[in-house]
Amino acid sequence: MATTATTTMTSSTAAHLVVPGETLSGIAAANGITLASLAAANGLTPRSFAIAGTRLRIPTGAPAASV
């Protein structure tokens, strides 16, 4: 039975269920965000490991414009 990653969207974040073999950097790249922003949204460091079964928050909101 193949395991498939899932991402659920809300207004400003999405949730991603980590599956075996995924990395934080791979999850960040697949969602078009930086590893640093993924780690920060989940209280992790960029050197943390992705653990299968963990639900991660994926930030999706556009950054605020600076004037």
SERO-4910 file (N, C-alpha, C, O; in steps of 0.05 Angstrom, whole numbers):
BEGIN
 pado doro    nc1    nc2    nc3   cac1   cac2   cac3    cc1    cc2    cc3    oc1    oc2    oc3
  Met    A     17    -23      0      0      0      0     18     25      0     34     28     18
  Ala    A     14     42    -19     30     67    -22     20     87     -2     -4     90      2
  Thr    A     39    103      9     32    124     27     34    150     12     54    155     -2
  Thr    A     14    167     14     14    193     -1     12    216     19     -3    215     38
  Ala    A     28    236     14     28    260     31      2    276     25     -7    276      3
  Thr    A     -8    288     46    -32    305     42    -27    333     52    -14    336     73
  Thr    A    -38    352     38    -36    380     47    -65    391     47    -79    389     27
  Thr    A    -73    402     69    -99    414     72    -97    444     75    -81    454     91
  Met    A   -112    459     59   -110    488     58   -130    501     76   -153    492     78
  Thr    A   -122    523     89   -141    542    102   -134    570     92   -119    572     73
  Ser    A   -145    590    104   -140    617     94   -111    627     94   -102    638     74
  Ser    A    -96    622    115    -69    632    116    -48    610    121    -24    615    120
  Thr    A    -57    586    126    -38    563    130    -50    538    117    -74    536    112
  Ala    A    -33    519    112    -41    493    103    -30    473    123    -11    479    138
  Ala    A    -41    449    124    -30    428    142    -20    406    124    -32    399    104
  His    A      3    395    131     16    374    115     22    350    134     34    354    155
  Leu    A     13    327    127     18    303    142     44    290    131     44    282    108
  Val    A     64    288    147     90    277    138     88    247    135     77    233    151
  Val    A     99    238    112     99    209    106    129    200    106    147    216    103
  Pro    A    133    174    110    161    164    111    177    172     86    167    171     63
  Gly    A    201    181     91    219    188     69    219    218     63    237    227     48
  Glu    A    201    233     74    200    262     68    220    276     86    227    267    108
  Thr    A    230    299     76    247    316     92    234    344     94    217    351     78
  Leu    A    243    359    114    232    386    116    239    403     92    222    418     82
  Ser    A    263    400     81    270    416     58    254    408     33    246    425     17
  Gly    A    248    382     30    231    373      8    203    383     11    190    390     -9
  Ile    A    192    383     35    165    393     40    164    423     34    145    432     21
  Ala    A    184    437     43    185    466     38    186    472      8    171    488     -2
  Ala    A    203    458     -6    206    462    -35    180    455    -50    172    470    -68
  Ala    A    167    434    -42    142    425    -55    120    446    -51    101    447    -67
  Asn    A    122    462    -30    101    481    -24    110    510    -30     95    529    -25
  Gly    A    133    513    -43    142    539    -52    149    558    -30    146    582    -33
  Ile    A    159    547     -7    167    564     15    196    557     23    207    537     13
  Thr    A    208    573     40    235    567     49    235    547     72    215    545     86
  Leu    A    257    534     75    260    516     98    258    531    124    246    521    143
  Ala    A    269    555    125    268    571    149    240    578    157    233    578    180
  Ser    A    223    586    137    195    593    143    179    569    152    162    571    170
  Leu    A    184    546    140    170    521    149    178    514    178    161    508    194
  Ala    A    204    515    183    213    509    210    202    529    231    192    520    252
  Ala    A    202    555    224    192    575    243    162    571    248    153    575    271
  Ala    A    147    564    228    118    561    231    111    537    249     89    535    259
  Asn    A    131    519    253    126    495    269    143    493    294    144    472    306
  Gly    A    156    515    301    173    515    325    197    496    323    205    485    343
  Leu    A    207    493    299    230    475    294    254    491    285    252    516    281
  Thr    A    277    478    283    300    491    271    303    478    243    293    456    238
  Pro    A    317    492    225    321    480    198    336    453    198    334    438    179
  Arg    A    349    447    220    363    422    222    346    399    234    356    377    237
  Ser    A    321    405    240    303    385    252    297    363    231    299    368    207
  Phe    A    288    341    241    279    319    224    249    319    220    234    327    239
  Ala    A    240    310    197    211    307    193    204    279    202    216    259    192
  Ile    A    186    276    220    178    250    231    151    242    219    132    257    221
  Ala    A    151    218    207    126    208    195    103    209    215    106    202    238
  Gly    A     80    218    205     56    220    222     53    248    235     32    254    246
  Thr    A     73    265    233     72    292    244     56    310    225     60    308    201
  Arg    A     38    326    236     23    346    220     38    372    222     40    383    244
  Leu    A     47    383    200     61    408    199     44    430    189     26    426    172
  Arg    A     48    455    199     34    478    189     51    489    166     76    492    168
  Ile    A     38    494    143     52    506    120     42    534    116     19    539    110
  Pro    A     59    554    121     50    582    118     44    588     88     60    582     71
  Thr    A     21    600     83     13    606     56      7    635     51      4    643     28
  Gly    A      5    651     72     -2    679     69     21    694     56     45    688     60
  Ala    A     14    714     39     34    731     27     47    748     48     34    758     66
  Pro    A     73    753     46     86    771     65     75    799     63     67    808     41
  Ala    A     76    813     85     66    841     85     85    858     68    109    856     69
  Ala    A     73    876     53     89    895     37    101    916     55     88    926     73
  Ser    A    126    923     49    139    944     65    138    970     49    141    969     24
  Val    A    133    992     62    130   1018     49    154   1035     55    155   1058     45
***
